[in-house]
Amino acid sequence: MIKVQTSELVSKIKSPNTKQFLNLWKEYRPFIIEGVAKNWDACNKWTNDYLIKHCGDNIVTVFFFKQDFLESHKNFAYESAFELVNDMTYKEFLDKANNSEDRMVCYLNTGFEECFPEIIEDVNYPEYFKSKPNVILWHGFSNKSFSSTSTLHFDKIHNIFVQIRGKKRIVLFPPSDYLSFYPPLESGQGIGHNSKVNPDDINLESFPNFPWKEKIEVVLQPGEILYIPPFWWHHVTAIDENISLSFWYDIKIKDFVMQKKMLPIFLNIAPPYLRHAISSGESLMHTMDFFKGII
Ligand SMILES: O=C(O)CCC(=O)C(=O)O
């Protein structure tokens, strides 16, 4: 069991109204919101039995972790931890994840509205932003030797990350110098918003400039919400079987004016990121999506 305490560097706010939310949001730092999601039906009703009853036959996308990722966490760096993506029913996924005899570990990461239309009403969409979010549902697991993990990366969106059930440990780093996070820019396959560094086992010989002192650690409890600003690096590990919802909102031009600290970060990332995007088809697609979102 991983034991950590929420860092004092992350503010907590109870049931903010939009004005209070935006005041804190302007600081361009992560913060925790209490007292909001804990009242949602999702936080009170989403047992596996309930989910199977309503959505058991729905088709979901499941990611399977690579064997060498399981053998040694050192391997995971930026290379995808997943080797197989499978579509199956939600019931099959829960059966496999809870009862599998092999050391197979999987992670569900799928569009909420497309895959779980029957239970949308259990969620009160946050209304701090005016635009419509893209909502992702994550259902992960943890056992003695392994936890569902998302490797260190940043996203080009505002993330309202809601812990519905169970707990997650989230390690965050402020987006200081982009290249000090060692994005895999030398690889045509690599995606520029990933890091080669495993923040749980930092190899300072290979990654001497990694800003390890800046680490902020949070354990998100059921019913808590974490706001993750665009370009903030994060690494996420399941502490137990758990479900989260990410509400992803595109960045708008006016956000650069309101979240003043974001512009220098963007200008630091953009040149190497764009150079890499031009040489890598996958990265180019991500980059074009980002600009479409802003416009
Ligand atoms: O919950 C996770 O494993 C990852 C969440 C995440 O990276 C995100 O919402 O951007």
The ligand as an SDF file (V2000), in Angstrom:
LIG
                    3D

 10  9  0  0  0  0  0  0  0  0999 V2000
   -6.3660    8.4620  -14.2590 O   0  0  0  0  0  0  0  0  0  0  0  0
   -5.3950    8.2540  -14.9700 C   0  0  0  0  0  0  0  0  0  0  0  0
   -4.7710    7.1870  -14.9610 O   0  0  0  0  0  0  0  0  0  0  0  0
   -4.8880    9.3180  -15.8950 C   0  0  0  0  0  0  0  0  0  0  0  0
   -5.7350   10.5520  -15.9470 C   0  0  0  0  0  0  0  0  0  0  0  0
   -5.1480   11.5570  -16.8650 C   0  0  0  0  0  0  0  0  0  0  0  0
   -3.9810   11.5320  -17.1920 O   0  0  0  0  0  0  0  0  0  0  0  0
   -5.9800   12.6210  -17.4020 C   0  0  0  0  0  0  0  0  0  0  0  0
   -7.1690   12.7110  -17.1130 O   0  0  0  0  0  0  0  0  0  0  0  0
   -5.4180   13.4230  -18.1860 O   0  0  0  0  0  0  0  0  0  0  0  0
  1  2  2  0
  2  3  1  0
  2  4  1  0
  4  5  1  0
  5  6  1  0
  6  7  2  0
  6  8  1  0
  8  9  2  0
  8 10  1  0
M  END
$$$$
